[in-house]
Amino acid sequence: MLINAKTALGTGPVSAEYLKRHLLHRGVYLERIRGDRLLHEALTVGADPLYLALVFNLPHTTASRHATIAQNLLDDQIERGAENE
């Protein structure tokens, strides 16, 4: 969700100009924000593709791909932790 001073008390979206001025000129794209959010959620819930498909309204193939990426990251983290013990 993106809000600004004009939209904070309403239900309307921020303007395209707001996005350009505050995000796109800094190299931040909405798809990147969504991807980061999706990965964070996948890491938090334990890489459950069904959960991702339902919450983000994704096709099962896309949800499975994101869950696989998250699972690989979780496995790498566990391996690094075991090596440091």
N, C-alpha and C positions, 0 to 999 in steps of 0.2 A: 504494500500500500504506500502510495506517495501522496503526501499532503503538503500544503504550504499555507501561508497566512490567509489567503483568500478562500481556500477550500476546507480549512480545518473545521469549520462549524456547519458545513453542508455535506452533501453526498456526491457532489460532482467531481470529475477528474481534474487533475492539474492540466494546464494547457501545454500544447506542443512547444510553445516558446519557453515555458518554464523548463521543460525537459532539455531543450537545446542549451539554454543558458547555464543550467546547473549540473547537468549530467554529461551530455554528449560532447560539449567542449572540453571536458576533463577526461574524455576517453572512456566513460562509463556507459554501457549499453544495457537496455532493459533485459535482453536475453541473457546477458552475463549475470545480472542480478538474480534472475529466475534460476539459472543454472546453479549459482552458488547456494541459493536457498534450498533447491532440490537436493544438492549434495549434502548440505548440512542436515537436512531432515533425514536423509537416508542413513547418514552416520549415527544420528541420534536414535532412530528406531531399530537399528540393527539390520539395515539393508533389506527391508521387507518390500518386495516389488508390488504386492497387492496393495499395501498401504499407500505407496507412492502413486500407483495408478488411480486410486480412489481420491486421494487428497489433491493431487495436481491434475486430475482429469487427463491422464496420459494413456496412450495405447499400451497394451501389455508388453510389447517388444521394447518400447522406449523405457518403461518402468524397469524392466529386467536389466537393460543395459546400465542404467543408473545404479541399480542395486548391485550389480556385479562390480562396478567401479568402486562403490562404497565398501563392499566386502573385501576387495583387494587392498584398499587402504587400511581397513581394520586389521586384516591379516598381517600386513607389513608392520603395523604398529605393535601387534602382539609379538611378532618375531624380534623386533628391535628391543622390546622390553625383556624378552627371554635372554637375548645376547648380553644385555647389560647386568644381568643378575650374577 
